[in-house]
């Protein structure tokens, strides 16, 4: 059956427990065809949205020749996607519907699946129309039994061979977009990779890392070669091995030579975790949570970095922020710089003030003193409403309260975002915490140039309205995530 409503209805009536082994494979294949069809129709919906005019009344049908700059943000709000995913899906869907109709038809009919459609889009996007059509007509019928790896290799070879000059041009454009990407894995480790680099540079880097790893292994270091490669790779980048030659790197791994200091990082940690009262994870802003053991080790290596604190209510929201002048006595200078945010509840602070743990006495006293002075300091952060730029205390308060950019779904750390006046300063909006919040450059432009309306009905709680009439509420996440059993004090959603 062709994928569509009839196939969906037929599959819905099937009782898997009564299907034979062989027939179950046919059911699986039919459902996969249906999934491809649904993916094609979703792409068609996304492309149709991209072709609508955001300047028009949301109740009208108004078209544009191509998606505008902020159209992907409509997807971002509607489907709770990240900005990167929204941009990528709009680009893919528009390309599929406007320039790769044969690939769209193959996906819609279930001949190919979504991963294969994406490969066609990757390799054929910049080809002339006639060449795209010729390749699609020749390759699509062969595609169903192929893996994605085989399809990608086949298309890559076709594209390079058919027009070497264009292939060189594509290479140079991709090389201009070269980047380094890092992300956290589900197992609490991380992945770091570079993309868009020259193949010869990649080969040279890998050859050097491999040679160093083999030399370290041959010198008697007990780890596996793959583990040593990873350690060398990070050490060359984070500053640990900076300035060392080959012999010095080998000596460092054998404990026979000192090394440089690794770069300090921004890290957030509950004080209860650092005191071994809990094993709740820390956080790398913009990246995600890390294990308690990694958190304790990293925080206590950054004595020389900037330290702030956030005292919170029982729901995890900010009561008192501040800058710490004291450090725990056992903290070290093993990392260069960095930024630490200590988080604790007012209840825990009261307990620790009565019986401070060894090494933390001055830190606890520092936090308690600043909390006692907070009522006066609280009025001071809003003492310059007529100044265009926020004072340092107001900026710090906003960064700690908001956590990240307050754009829908954005995870850019507040420290890397801008203080935005909810009611624009040139329209009379004061420079205060009740009229301010942290926005990244993109979401700042989304508000000022993209015709998105931003309101702050309650201090620290924001409401976005898109040109198409969608609404989305944002608020900084709780600084301390409460247990699941704790009732939330978040306002009800629209």
C-alpha positions, 0 to 999 in steps of 0.5 A: 500500500502507498503511504497515507491515511489508508495505510495508517488506518490499516496498520492501526488495526493490526494486532502484533501478537497475531502476526507471524514472524515473516509478516511482522517484517512486512508490517515494519517496512510498511510503518517505515514507509509511512514514517517517511511520508509523514516526514515529507509532509512535515517538511512541506508544512515547514516550507509552507510556513517559510513562504508566508509573510510575517509582516501580514496579519496572522489571519491572512494568507500572504506569501513571500518569495523566500523565508525571512531572516527570523522565520525559523524562530516561529518553528523554534517556538511552535515546536520547542526546538533550538535555534540551530535545529530550527534554522537547519530544518527550515533550510532543509525543508525549503531546499527539498520543496523548492529545488529537489522535488524528485527527492521530496516525491521519493520521501513522500512515497516511502521510496527513501527515508529521511536520512537519505533525503538529507544526504541528497540535500547535502550533496546536491544543494548547490548544483545547477538545476539540470545537474541536480535533476540528472543525478536524482533521476539516475540515483534515486531508483538505486537508493532503497537497498543502499545504506546512508554511507554508501549513498553519501560516498556515491554522491560525493564521487559523482559531484566531484567527478562531474564538476571538479571546479565546483567541487573546489568552490564548495570545499572553499566555502565549507573551509570558511565555515570550519569550527570546533564543536563540543557537547556532553554525552549521555554517560557524562563524558564529553565529545570535542571535534573540529569540522570543515578543516583541511584534510591534510591538516586533519591528517597532520594533527592525528599523526602528531597525536598518534606519535606522541601517544605511542612514545608515551606508551613505549616510555612505560605509561600504563594507560591504553593508547586510545586513552593516551591519545585523548589525554594528549589531545585535550592537553595540547588544547587546554594549556596543560602541555603548552610550551612542552616539546616531545620529550617534555610531554613524555616526561609530564605523563611519567610524572617527571616534569611539571606542565602548564596550567589548564584553562579555568572554566565557568562552573556552577555548584551547589555548596552541599555537593562541595561539602559532600552533603549530597552528590547532586551534579554541577553545571557547565553553563551552555553545556549541561550537568557534570558529575559531583566528583568532577564538580568538586575537583574543578571548583577547588582547582580555581581559587584564583578565578572569580567566585560568586554565590546565589542564596535561594528559596526552597523552590530554587529561585534567587534570594540574594546574589553576591561576589565572594571575597573569601575562598575555602582554605584547601582550594588551589591554583591548579587552573588559570582563571575561571568562574565559580558560582556557589549555590545554597538555600537560605535554610542550609546557610542558617545551618552552616552559620551555626556550625561551619565546616572546616576550611569553609568558615570564612566563605560561610561568614562572607555569605552570611554578612552579605545576606544581612546587608542585602535589603540595603544592597537590593535598593542600590542595584536599581539606583540609576534607572536613568542610565543607559547601561546597567551598573555592575551590581545590576548586571550581576543580579540579572545574570544570576537570576536569568541563568541563560538568554531568555529567548525561547529555548536558548541556552546561551549563558547569561554571562555571554548575553546582553542586558536588554531593556524590556521596554526600550530605554529610548522609549522611557524604559528604566534600567532596573531589574524589573525592566531588564533581562539577559538576551543573546545577540540573536534574540535581542535582534529578534525583539528589536528588528524581527517584530517579536513583542517582549513583555515582563508581566512579573519581574524575571518572567517574560512573555514573547509574542511572534508576528504569527501570534504565537506566545511563549513564556520564559523564565530563568531556570531554578538555580537549585533544581528542587526534587520532583516532589517539591511543588513548583511556584511557576505561573500556569502556562497560557 
